[in-house]
Amino acid sequence: MRDSRTLPRTPATNARGGQIQSAQELLTLDTSQYLHFPWGDLDGIIRGIAPGKFWMLAGYSGVGGKTTFLTNLTLSWVNSGTSVYFVPLETPPDEVWLRLACLSLGIAVGDVLTGDSTHWPDWYDQRERIHWRLAEWNAAQAEGTLPFWVHPADRADSGVIEEATMEASMLGADVLILDHVDHIAGDPARGEYGVSRDVMASLDTARKRDPSLRLLVATQLNQDAVKGDPLAKVLPPLESHIKMGGHKREVVDGMLGLYRPLRRGTTGDQLKQVRQRALDPMTLVEPGQMGIEVMKHRARGDLLGRQAVLAVEASGRIADLPERDRYGTGYDGLKRV
């Protein structure tokens, strides 16, 4: 091996000292800087999100519960003092605020959004509660005491992502949540896949530019997977189910997949009926439950495939599931049926 003093100056040799110093600094990382999830079972299979890390949440539209999950998570984090910058491309900003207000008060947001709540005997009182909660938050934002911001964009391209991530950094946000990354618009010549790559590259650049900013980004699952296997609609997703998933998986540090746990006692005959399209898979799911599976964990590969099941209350609130109600379902155990 050549004497290091005679080695030419190259990108690798020039960076060596800084790289080693950074490695030494990792040994002193304060684990209190990790952003933890409010549900014990889920946090146990993720171990928190360190500053500068990029995680993705995958789920089917209208089935998995991406927005329900992310708004619950946002409310819990903001209440604990974590500053959140929310980019709700799939949901109008006013609806995001309404969802959060209802969740904070334990009021069924679905009934409010559909108008069913107008038939409640106490609707006037409940409406006043929501109104005043929103008014409280408006005053708190004006005073700078509510660490939560909502970006108004409804479609994303690399420019929107750069704008949002830079603003999140300027505001000192601990985490940027994007729901979801497939609501994209851009140069038609680039095509949907090209724009998607640009958006992911912008997100990756943002977390490297601001090492303190964490990213939690939702993505859609490919509907073609359901065409081939109707059970895919409710089972833990596979990597191949992620919409334009190849370049996404390359970039992120971790990936979670949402699914709907099957009812205890589901039979093989019922599963066959679903695959024969004689039975709707939604009739087999456990009501009031949401499942999350680790699809990627760059730092802890041993956690791959681990699952957590959470309870979803009638109000839309998510809570830890009692031990007696837990029943896991996995794709590997069922795909041979």
C-alpha positions as CSV (number, residue, x, y, z in Angstrom):
1,M,0.0,0.0,0.0
2,R,1.3,3.4,-0.9
3,D,2.4,5.9,1.8
4,S,-0.7,8.0,2.5
5,R,1.5,11.1,2.4
6,T,2.2,10.5,-1.3
7,L,-1.4,9.8,-2.3
8,P,-2.8,12.2,-4.9
9,R,-5.5,14.6,-3.8
10,T,-8.9,13.1,-4.8
11,P,-12.5,13.5,-3.6
12,A,-12.0,10.5,-1.4
13,T,-8.7,11.5,0.2
14,N,-9.9,15.1,0.7
15,A,-13.1,14.0,2.4
16,R,-11.5,11.3,4.7
17,G,-10.9,13.4,7.8
18,G,-14.4,14.9,7.7
19,Q,-16.0,11.5,7.2
20,I,-14.2,10.0,10.2
21,Q,-15.0,13.0,12.4
22,S,-18.7,12.6,11.4
23,A,-18.5,8.9,12.3
24,Q,-17.2,9.8,15.7
25,E,-20.0,12.3,16.2
26,L,-22.6,9.6,15.5
27,L,-21.3,7.8,18.7
28,T,-22.5,10.8,20.8
29,L,-25.9,11.1,19.2
30,D,-28.5,12.0,21.8
31,T,-31.3,9.5,21.4
32,S,-33.7,12.0,22.9
33,Q,-33.5,13.7,19.5
34,Y,-35.3,10.7,17.9
35,L,-38.9,11.5,17.1
36,H,-41.0,8.7,18.6
37,F,-44.5,7.4,17.6
38,P,-47.2,7.8,20.2
39,W,-48.3,4.1,20.1
40,G,-46.0,1.7,21.9
41,D,-46.3,-1.3,19.6
42,L,-45.6,0.8,16.5
43,D,-42.7,2.7,18.0
44,G,-41.2,-0.6,19.1
45,I,-40.8,-1.8,15.5
46,I,-39.5,1.6,14.2
47,R,-37.4,2.8,17.2
48,G,-38.1,6.4,16.3
49,I,-37.0,8.7,13.5
50,A,-33.6,10.3,13.8
51,P,-32.9,13.8,12.6
52,G,-32.3,13.9,8.8
53,K,-34.0,10.6,8.1
54,F,-36.6,10.0,5.4
55,W,-39.4,7.6,6.0
56,M,-42.3,6.6,3.7
57,L,-45.8,5.4,4.4
58,A,-47.5,3.3,1.7
59,G,-51.3,2.5,1.5
60,Y,-54.2,2.1,-0.9
61,S,-56.3,5.1,-1.4
62,G,-59.5,5.1,0.7
63,V,-58.6,1.7,2.3
64,G,-55.3,1.8,4.2
65,G,-56.0,5.0,6.2
66,K,-53.0,7.2,5.3
67,T,-54.7,10.5,6.1
68,T,-56.3,9.1,9.3
69,F,-52.9,7.9,10.4
70,L,-51.0,11.0,9.5
71,T,-53.5,13.4,11.1
72,N,-53.6,11.4,14.3
73,L,-49.8,11.4,14.3
74,T,-49.6,15.2,13.6
75,L,-52.0,16.0,16.5
76,S,-50.1,13.8,18.9
77,W,-46.7,15.3,17.9
78,V,-47.9,18.9,18.0
79,N,-49.5,18.4,21.4
80,S,-46.2,17.1,22.7
81,G,-44.3,20.1,21.4
82,T,-43.0,18.7,18.1
83,S,-43.2,21.2,15.3
84,V,-44.9,19.8,12.2
85,Y,-45.0,21.2,8.7
86,F,-47.8,19.5,6.8
87,V,-48.1,19.3,3.0
88,P,-51.6,17.9,2.3
89,L,-51.7,17.4,-1.4
90,E,-54.6,15.0,-1.2
91,T,-56.7,16.9,1.3
92,P,-57.6,20.6,1.2
93,P,-55.9,22.6,4.0
94,D,-59.2,23.7,5.6
95,E,-60.2,20.0,5.8
96,V,-56.9,19.2,7.5
97,W,-57.6,21.8,10.2
98,L,-61.2,20.5,10.6
99,R,-60.0,16.9,10.9
100,L,-57.5,17.8,13.5
101,A,-60.1,19.8,15.5
102,C,-62.5,16.9,15.5
103,L,-59.8,14.4,16.5
104,S,-58.7,16.7,19.4
105,L,-62.3,16.8,20.7
106,G,-63.2,13.1,20.0
107,I,-65.9,14.1,17.4
108,A,-66.4,11.7,14.5
109,V,-64.8,13.6,11.6
110,G,-66.4,11.4,9.0
111,D,-69.9,12.4,10.2
112,V,-68.9,16.1,10.2
113,L,-67.5,15.9,6.6
114,T,-70.5,14.1,5.2
115,G,-73.1,16.2,7.0
116,D,-74.5,13.3,9.0
117,S,-73.6,15.2,12.2
118,T,-76.3,17.7,11.4
119,H,-78.8,15.1,12.5
120,W,-77.2,14.8,16.0
121,P,-79.5,16.1,18.7
122,D,-76.5,18.0,20.2
123,W,-75.0,19.1,16.8
124,Y,-75.2,22.8,17.7
125,D,-73.2,22.3,20.8
126,Q,-70.6,20.1,19.0
127,R,-70.3,22.6,16.2
128,E,-69.6,25.3,18.7
129,R,-66.9,23.2,20.3
130,I,-65.2,22.7,16.9
131,H,-65.5,26.4,16.1
132,W,-63.9,27.4,19.3
133,R,-61.1,24.9,19.1
134,L,-60.2,26.3,15.6
135,A,-60.4,29.8,17.0
136,E,-58.0,28.9,19.8
137,W,-55.6,27.5,17.3
138,N,-55.9,30.5,15.1
139,A,-55.0,32.7,18.1
140,A,-52.1,30.4,19.1
141,Q,-50.7,30.5,15.5
142,A,-50.9,34.3,15.6
143,E,-48.9,34.3,18.9
144,G,-46.4,31.8,17.5
145,T,-47.3,29.2,20.2
146,L,-48.7,26.5,17.9
147,P,-45.9,24.7,16.2
148,F,-47.9,23.6,13.1
149,W,-48.0,24.9,9.5
150,V,-50.0,23.8,6.4
151,H,-48.7,24.4,2.9
152,P,-51.5,25.3,0.5
153,A,-50.3,23.4,-2.6
154,D,-52.6,20.7,-4.1
155,R,-50.1,19.3,-6.6
156,A,-46.3,18.8,-6.3
157,D,-43.4,19.1,-8.6
158,S,-39.8,19.6,-7.6
159,G,-40.3,23.4,-7.3
160,V,-43.2,23.0,-4.8
161,I,-41.2,20.5,-2.8
162,E,-38.1,22.8,-2.7
163,E,-40.3,25.7,-1.6
164,A,-42.1,23.6,1.1
165,T,-38.9,22.0,2.5
166,M,-37.1,25.3,2.6
167,E,-40.0,27.0,4.4
168,A,-40.1,24.1,6.9
169,S,-36.4,24.5,7.6
170,M,-36.8,28.3,8.0
171,L,-39.6,27.7,10.5
172,G,-37.6,25.2,12.4
173,A,-39.9,22.3,11.8
174,D,-38.9,19.0,13.4
175,V,-40.7,17.0,10.7
176,L,-42.3,17.6,7.3
177,I,-45.3,15.3,6.5
178,L,-46.4,15.0,2.9
179,D,-49.7,13.4,2.0
180,H,-49.1,12.1,-0.6
181,V,-46.2,12.2,-3.0
182,D,-48.1,10.9,-6.0
183,H,-50.2,14.0,-6.4
184,I,-47.8,15.4,-8.9
185,A,-47.7,17.9,-11.8
186,G,-44.8,19.0,-13.9
187,D,-43.3,19.1,-17.4
188,P,-45.3,16.8,-19.6
189,A,-42.1,16.0,-21.5
190,R,-40.7,14.4,-18.3
191,G,-43.7,12.1,-17.9
192,E,-45.2,11.0,-14.6
193,Y,-42.3,8.8,-13.8
194,G,-39.8,11.5,-14.6
195,V,-41.6,14.1,-12.4
196,S,-41.9,11.5,-9.6
197,R,-38.1,11.0,-9.7
198,D,-37.6,14.8,-9.6
199,V,-39.9,15.1,-6.6
200,M,-38.1,12.3,-4.7
201,A,-34.7,13.8,-5.6
202,S,-35.9,17.2,-4.2
203,L,-37.0,15.5,-1.0
204,D,-33.7,13.7,-0.6
205,T,-31.8,17.0,-1.2
206,A,-33.8,18.7,1.4
207,R,-33.0,16.3,4.2
208,K,-29.3,16.5,3.3
209,R,-29.5,20.3,3.2
210,D,-31.1,20.4,6.7
211,P,-29.8,17.5,8.8
212,S,-32.3,18.3,11.5
213,L,-35.4,17.9,9.3
214,R,-37.2,14.6,9.3
215,L,-39.4,13.6,6.4
216,L,-42.5,11.3,6.6
217,V,-44.0,11.0,3.1
218,A,-47.1,9.0,2.1
219,T,-47.3,7.2,-1.2
220,Q,-50.0,5.3,-3.1
221,L,-50.0,1.6,-3.9
222,N,-50.4,0.4,-7.4
223,Q,-54.0,-0.5,-8.2
224,D,-52.8,-3.1,-10.8
225,A,-51.8,-5.3,-7.8
226,V,-55.5,-5.5,-6.8
227,K,-56.4,-6.6,-10.3
228,G,-54.1,-9.5,-10.0
229,D,-55.0,-10.4,-6.4
230,P,-58.1,-8.9,-4.7
231,L,-56.7,-9.8,-1.3
232,A,-53.8,-7.3,-1.9
233,K,-56.4,-4.6,-1.1
234,V,-56.2,-5.5,2.6
235,L,-53.0,-7.5,3.1
236,P,-49.7,-6.0,4.0
237,P,-48.3,-4.5,0.8
238,L,-45.3,-6.0,-1.1
239,E,-42.5,-3.8,-2.5
240,S,-43.9,-4.5,-6.0
241,H,-47.2,-2.9,-5.0
242,I,-45.7,0.6,-4.4
243,K,-46.6,3.0,-7.2
244,M,-43.4,3.7,-9.1
245,G,-41.7,2.2,-6.2
246,G,-38.2,1.4,-7.4
247,H,-36.7,4.9,-7.2
248,K,-38.6,5.6,-4.0
249,R,-37.2,2.6,-2.1
250,E,-33.7,3.6,-3.2
251,V,-33.9,6.9,-1.5
252,V,-35.7,6.4,1.8
253,D,-34.3,5.2,5.1
254,G,-37.4,3.4,6.1
255,M,-40.8,2.4,4.7
256,L,-44.1,1.4,6.4
257,G,-47.0,-0.4,4.7
258,L,-50.6,0.0,5.9
259,Y,-53.0,-2.9,5.8
260,R,-56.3,-4.1,7.2
261,P,-56.0,-7.1,9.6
262,L,-58.3,-10.0,8.8
263,R,-60.9,-11.1,11.3
264,R,-59.9,-13.9,13.6
265,G,-61.4,-17.2,12.3
266,T,-61.2,-16.2,8.6
267,T,-61.3,-19.4,6.6
268,G,-59.3,-20.6,3.6
269,D,-62.6,-21.0,1.8
270,Q,-63.4,-17.4,2.3
271,L,-60.0,-16.4,1.0
272,K,-60.6,-18.5,-2.1
273,Q,-63.9,-16.8,-2.6
274,V,-62.2,-13.4,-2.5
275,R,-59.6,-14.5,-5.0
276,Q,-62.4,-15.8,-7.2
277,R,-64.0,-12.4,-6.9
278,A,-67.1,-13.9,-5.3
279,L,-66.6,-12.1,-2.0
280,D,-65.5,-8.5,-1.2
281,P,-62.3,-8.6,0.9
282,M,-63.5,-5.8,3.0
283,T,-66.1,-8.1,4.5
284,L,-63.2,-10.1,6.1
285,V,-61.4,-7.3,7.8
286,E,-61.5,-6.7,11.5
287,P,-63.5,-3.5,12.1
288,G,-61.8,-0.7,13.9
289,Q,-58.3,-1.9,13.4
290,M,-55.3,-0.7,11.3
291,G,-52.1,-2.7,10.7
292,I,-48.6,-1.3,9.9
293,E,-45.7,-3.5,8.6
294,V,-42.1,-2.5,8.3
295,M,-41.2,-2.8,4.6
296,K,-37.7,-1.3,4.9
297,H,-35.5,-0.3,7.8
298,R,-32.0,0.8,6.7
299,A,-30.6,0.8,10.2
300,R,-32.3,-2.3,11.5
301,G,-32.8,-4.9,8.8
302,D,-33.8,-7.4,11.5
303,L,-37.1,-5.4,12.0
304,L,-38.2,-6.0,8.4
305,G,-41.7,-7.6,8.3
306,R,-42.5,-6.7,11.9
307,Q,-46.1,-5.7,12.4
308,A,-48.1,-3.5,14.8
309,V,-51.9,-3.4,14.9
310,L,-53.7,-0.3,16.2
311,A,-57.2,0.4,17.2
312,V,-59.2,3.0,15.3
313,E,-62.1,4.4,17.4
314,A,-65.4,5.6,16.0
315,S,-64.3,9.2,16.3
316,G,-61.3,8.4,14.0
317,R,-58.8,8.5,16.9
318,I,-56.0,5.9,16.8
319,A,-55.0,4.1,20.0
320,D,-53.0,1.1,21.1
321,L,-54.8,-2.1,20.7
322,P,-55.5,-4.2,23.8
323,E,-53.5,-7.4,23.9
324,R,-56.6,-9.6,23.8
325,D,-57.7,-8.2,20.4
326,R,-54.4,-8.7,18.5
327,Y,-54.4,-11.1,15.6
328,G,-51.7,-10.7,12.9
329,T,-52.2,-11.4,9.2
330,G,-49.4,-11.6,6.7
331,Y,-49.2,-11.9,2.9
332,D,-46.8,-14.9,3.0
333,G,-49.2,-17.0,5.1
334,L,-52.1,-16.4,2.8
335,K,-50.9,-16.0,-0.8
336,R,-50.7,-19.8,-1.2
337,V,-54.4,-20.3,-0.4
